[in-house]
Amino acid sequence: MQVDLAQLEYLLPRLTRMWTHLSRIRGGIGLRGPGETQLETDRRAIRRKISTLKRRLEEVADHRANQRQGRRALPSAALVGYTNAGKSSVLRALSGTEVFVEDRLFATLDPLTREVDVGEHYRVRVTDTVGFIRKLPHHLVASFRATLEEAREADLLLHVIDAATLGWEEQAEVVEGVLSEMGFEEGRQRVVHVFNKADLLPDPAAFLAQVRERYPHAVLTTASIGAVDELRTVLRASAQALRPVARIHVPVADGRLLAELHRDAEVLSQEQEDGVVIVHARVEARTLGRLRRDGVVVEIPG
């Protein structure tokens, strides 16, 4: 649907030249030629199709929003980047599952999500998204909104960059520009720059030292051979920050809070002492802040 919409939006303003051979034929005084009549008919049909596709894509976005609400609470990361930078290869290396990978533009058009084990009993939900290209038309940006909604909702953006491509700086700027057009607010999500295809660099260590002058937290990977350990460490640190393990003191009589923790947090264990239930759980940082404001005793070990 996204591709069809992009093609129709591209075609609509270019219809005129398709019927110039008929426009020379006139239908008489005060009448339009067959070229003009056919042009109007085609425009109406295309506008009707565009309207239908936009409505269906809105329904898809609503359906996916409901799916996201139904997923169990996990930290999430979205892979974004220039087309053919290796986002799908990164997801395959992280998850260890089969992901479609091909050396061509727009190999990924539909978001694909996998749960990734990042160590120390932490898991992160990672989503692959459509790649961007230089001078991406506004109508094409709008067409792929349904795909990019997954990136908008993610806790962390992994900006994958092809380190072996000349002019990667320009490609990175293209991605940042498109994200800005899509309404991604700078600073709302943490962005980690992942430089992929390190095996094609003559001196990976020197390259990483250079790019860290611009991106202090940059990571170097070779996803094609599964060399993503540093990226896995970054994801684990992010998961620990987003969902720290806490000791929460809950009065025995407060069944509502106990039920909330079991529903919204990952309860590791619980024990009762002197009329208080001490719950050990991984809880979202914002939830811990709310509990503290409500007067609940919260301890973060270590």
C-alpha positions as CSV (number, residue, x, y, z in Angstrom):
1,M,0.0,0.0,0.0
2,Q,2.8,2.4,0.8
3,V,4.5,1.7,-2.5
4,D,1.3,2.1,-4.4
5,L,0.6,5.4,-2.7
6,A,4.1,6.7,-3.5
7,Q,3.7,5.7,-7.1
8,L,0.3,7.3,-7.5
9,E,1.5,10.5,-5.8
10,Y,4.4,10.6,-8.2
11,L,2.3,9.9,-11.3
12,L,-0.6,12.4,-10.7
13,P,1.2,15.7,-11.6
14,R,2.9,13.9,-14.6
15,L,-0.3,12.8,-16.4
16,T,-0.5,15.7,-18.8
17,R,2.3,14.6,-21.1
18,M,0.9,11.1,-21.4
19,W,-2.1,12.4,-23.5
20,T,-0.5,15.1,-25.6
21,H,-0.9,13.0,-28.8
22,L,-4.7,13.0,-28.3
23,S,-4.9,16.7,-27.3
24,R,-4.4,17.8,-31.0
25,I,-7.8,16.1,-31.9
26,R,-10.6,18.5,-31.2
27,G,-14.2,17.5,-30.5
28,G,-15.8,20.7,-32.1
29,I,-16.6,24.2,-31.0
30,G,-16.9,24.4,-27.2
31,L,-16.0,20.8,-26.7
32,R,-12.9,19.3,-25.2
33,G,-10.6,17.0,-27.1
34,P,-10.3,13.3,-26.2
35,G,-6.9,13.9,-24.6
36,E,-8.3,16.4,-22.1
37,T,-11.3,14.2,-21.3
38,Q,-9.1,11.1,-20.7
39,L,-6.8,13.2,-18.6
40,E,-9.6,14.3,-16.3
41,T,-10.9,10.7,-16.1
42,D,-7.5,9.4,-15.1
43,R,-7.0,12.2,-12.5
44,R,-10.3,11.4,-10.8
45,A,-9.5,7.7,-10.7
46,I,-6.0,8.3,-9.3
47,R,-7.3,10.7,-6.7
48,R,-9.9,8.2,-5.7
49,K,-7.2,5.5,-5.3
50,I,-5.0,7.8,-3.3
51,S,-7.9,8.6,-0.9
52,T,-8.6,4.9,-0.5
53,L,-5.0,4.0,0.2
54,K,-4.6,6.8,2.7
55,R,-7.6,5.6,4.6
56,R,-6.4,2.0,4.6
57,L,-2.9,3.1,5.8
58,E,-4.6,5.0,8.7
59,E,-6.4,1.7,9.6
60,V,-3.0,-0.1,9.5
61,A,-1.4,2.5,11.8
62,D,-4.3,2.2,14.3
63,H,-4.0,-1.7,14.1
64,R,-0.3,-1.5,14.8
65,A,-0.8,0.9,17.7
66,N,-3.1,-1.6,19.3
67,Q,-0.5,-4.3,18.7
68,R,2.1,-2.2,20.4
69,Q,-0.2,-1.8,23.4
70,G,-0.7,-5.5,23.6
71,R,3.0,-6.4,23.7
72,R,4.7,-7.1,27.0
73,A,6.6,-4.2,28.3
74,L,10.2,-4.3,27.0
75,P,12.7,-1.5,26.1
76,S,12.5,-0.9,22.4
77,A,15.0,0.2,19.7
78,A,14.5,1.0,16.0
79,L,17.0,0.7,13.3
80,V,17.0,3.7,11.0
81,G,19.5,4.7,8.3
82,Y,20.2,5.2,4.6
83,T,19.0,2.5,2.3
84,N,21.5,-0.4,2.0
85,A,23.5,0.6,5.1
86,G,23.0,-2.9,6.6
87,K,20.1,-2.5,9.0
88,S,18.6,-5.9,8.3
89,S,22.0,-7.5,8.7
90,V,22.4,-5.9,12.1
91,L,19.0,-7.2,13.2
92,R,19.8,-10.7,11.9
93,A,23.2,-10.6,13.8
94,L,21.5,-9.4,17.0
95,S,18.6,-11.8,17.0
96,G,20.2,-14.9,15.4
97,T,17.0,-15.4,13.3
98,E,16.5,-15.3,9.6
99,V,15.9,-11.8,8.3
100,F,15.5,-10.9,4.6
101,V,18.7,-9.2,3.4
102,E,19.5,-8.1,-0.1
103,D,22.0,-5.7,-1.6
104,R,19.5,-3.3,-3.2
105,L,17.4,-0.2,-2.5
106,F,14.4,-0.5,-0.3
107,A,15.0,-4.2,0.5
108,T,12.9,-3.6,3.7
109,L,9.6,-1.9,3.2
110,D,7.6,-3.4,6.1
111,P,8.8,-3.1,9.8
112,L,10.1,-6.3,11.2
113,T,10.5,-6.7,15.0
114,R,12.5,-9.2,17.0
115,E,13.1,-9.7,20.7
116,V,16.9,-9.7,21.3
117,D,18.7,-11.2,24.3
118,V,21.3,-8.6,25.3
119,G,22.7,-10.4,28.3
120,E,22.3,-10.4,32.1
121,H,18.6,-11.4,31.6
122,Y,17.7,-8.3,29.7
123,R,15.8,-8.3,26.4
124,V,15.2,-5.5,24.0
125,R,12.6,-5.3,21.2
126,V,14.5,-4.2,18.0
127,T,12.6,-3.1,14.8
128,D,14.0,-2.8,11.3
129,T,12.5,0.1,9.2
130,V,12.6,1.3,5.6
131,G,15.9,2.9,4.4
132,F,16.1,6.6,3.3
133,I,17.5,8.0,0.1
134,R,18.9,11.4,-0.9
135,K,16.3,14.0,-2.0
136,L,13.4,11.8,-0.8
137,P,10.2,13.5,-2.1
138,H,7.8,14.8,0.5
139,H,5.0,12.6,-0.8
140,L,7.2,9.6,-0.5
141,V,8.0,10.5,3.1
142,A,4.3,10.7,3.9
143,S,3.7,7.4,2.2
144,F,6.0,5.6,4.6
145,R,4.6,7.0,7.8
146,A,2.9,3.7,8.7
147,T,6.3,2.0,8.6
148,L,8.1,4.7,10.5
149,E,5.5,4.8,13.4
150,E,7.5,1.9,14.9
151,A,10.6,4.1,15.0
152,R,8.6,7.0,16.6
153,E,7.5,4.9,19.5
154,A,10.9,3.4,20.2
155,D,12.9,4.2,23.3
156,L,16.2,4.2,21.4
157,L,17.2,4.9,17.7
158,L,20.0,3.0,16.2
159,H,21.2,5.1,13.2
160,V,23.1,2.5,11.0
161,I,25.7,4.1,8.7
162,D,27.7,2.4,6.0
163,A,31.2,3.2,7.2
164,A,32.8,1.9,3.9
165,T,30.9,4.3,1.7
166,L,32.5,7.5,0.5
167,G,30.3,10.4,1.6
168,W,28.7,8.7,4.6
169,E,28.5,12.1,6.3
170,E,26.1,13.3,3.6
171,Q,24.0,10.1,3.9
172,A,23.8,10.6,7.7
173,E,22.6,14.1,7.2
174,V,19.9,12.9,4.8
175,V,18.6,10.5,7.5
176,E,18.6,13.2,10.1
177,G,16.8,15.5,7.8
178,V,14.1,13.0,6.9
179,L,13.6,12.2,10.6
180,S,13.1,15.9,11.3
181,E,10.5,16.1,8.5
182,M,8.7,13.1,10.0
183,G,8.4,15.0,13.3
184,F,11.0,13.2,15.4
185,E,11.9,15.7,18.1
186,E,15.7,16.0,18.7
187,G,16.5,14.9,22.3
188,R,13.3,13.0,22.9
189,Q,15.0,9.7,22.0
190,R,18.6,8.7,22.5
191,V,20.4,8.1,19.2
192,V,23.3,5.7,18.9
193,H,25.3,5.9,15.6
194,V,26.2,2.4,14.5
195,F,28.9,2.3,11.8
196,N,28.5,-1.0,9.9
197,K,30.8,-2.9,7.5
198,A,33.9,-2.3,9.6
199,D,35.6,-5.2,7.8
200,L,35.8,-3.1,4.6
201,L,37.8,-0.3,6.4
202,P,41.6,-0.2,6.0
203,D,42.1,0.9,9.7
204,P,38.9,0.4,11.8
205,A,40.5,1.7,15.0
206,A,41.6,5.0,13.4
207,F,38.2,5.4,11.7
208,L,36.3,4.9,15.0
209,A,38.6,7.4,16.8
210,Q,37.8,10.0,14.1
211,V,34.0,9.6,14.1
212,R,33.9,9.7,17.9
213,E,35.0,13.3,17.7
214,R,31.5,13.9,16.1
215,Y,29.5,11.1,17.6
216,P,31.1,10.3,21.1
217,H,29.0,7.1,21.6
218,A,29.5,5.7,18.1
219,V,29.7,1.9,17.7
220,L,31.6,-0.1,15.0
221,T,30.1,-3.3,13.8
222,T,30.5,-5.9,11.1
223,A,27.0,-7.4,11.0
224,S,27.7,-9.6,8.0
225,I,29.8,-11.9,10.2
226,G,27.9,-11.3,13.5
227,A,30.4,-8.9,15.1
228,V,27.9,-6.9,17.1
229,D,29.0,-7.4,20.7
230,E,29.6,-3.8,21.4
231,L,26.2,-2.9,20.1
232,R,24.7,-5.6,22.3
233,T,26.5,-4.0,25.3
234,V,25.0,-0.6,24.4
235,L,21.5,-2.1,24.2
236,R,22.0,-3.8,27.6
237,A,23.1,-0.5,29.2
238,S,20.0,1.2,27.7
239,A,17.7,-1.5,28.9
240,Q,19.2,-1.2,32.4
241,A,18.7,2.5,32.4
242,L,15.1,2.3,31.1
243,R,14.1,-0.6,33.4
244,P,16.4,-0.8,36.5
245,V,16.0,-3.5,39.0
246,A,14.4,-2.0,42.1
247,R,13.3,-3.1,45.6
248,I,9.8,-1.7,46.2
249,H,8.2,-1.7,49.6
250,V,4.5,-2.3,49.3
251,P,2.1,-2.5,52.3
252,V,0.4,-5.9,52.5
253,A,-3.0,-4.2,52.3
254,D,-2.2,-2.4,49.1
255,G,-3.4,-5.1,46.7
256,R,-3.9,-2.6,43.9
257,L,-0.2,-1.6,43.8
258,L,0.9,-5.3,44.0
259,A,-1.4,-6.1,41.1
260,E,0.0,-3.1,39.1
261,L,3.6,-4.2,39.6
262,H,2.8,-7.8,38.5
263,R,1.0,-6.4,35.4
264,D,3.3,-3.6,34.3
265,A,6.8,-4.7,35.7
266,E,8.9,-7.8,35.5
267,V,8.7,-9.2,39.0
268,L,11.8,-11.2,39.8
269,S,10.9,-12.2,43.4
270,Q,9.0,-11.0,46.4
271,E,9.1,-11.5,50.2
272,Q,7.1,-10.3,53.2
273,E,8.6,-8.6,56.2
274,D,6.7,-7.0,59.1
275,G,3.6,-6.3,57.1
276,V,5.4,-5.1,54.0
277,V,5.8,-7.0,50.8
278,I,9.3,-6.3,49.3
279,V,9.1,-6.7,45.5
280,H,12.3,-7.1,43.4
281,A,11.4,-6.1,39.9
282,R,12.5,-4.5,36.7
283,V,10.4,-1.4,36.4
284,E,10.3,1.5,33.9
285,A,12.2,4.5,35.2
286,R,9.1,6.8,34.8
287,T,7.0,4.3,36.8
288,L,9.6,4.4,39.6
289,G,9.5,8.2,39.6
290,R,5.7,8.1,40.0
291,L,5.9,5.6,42.8
292,R,8.3,7.9,44.7
293,R,6.0,10.9,44.2
294,D,3.2,8.7,45.7
295,G,5.3,8.1,48.8
296,V,6.2,4.5,48.0
297,V,9.7,3.4,49.3
298,V,11.8,2.5,46.3
299,E,15.5,1.3,46.5
300,I,17.9,0.8,43.6
301,P,20.5,-1.7,44.6
302,G,24.1,-0.7,43.9
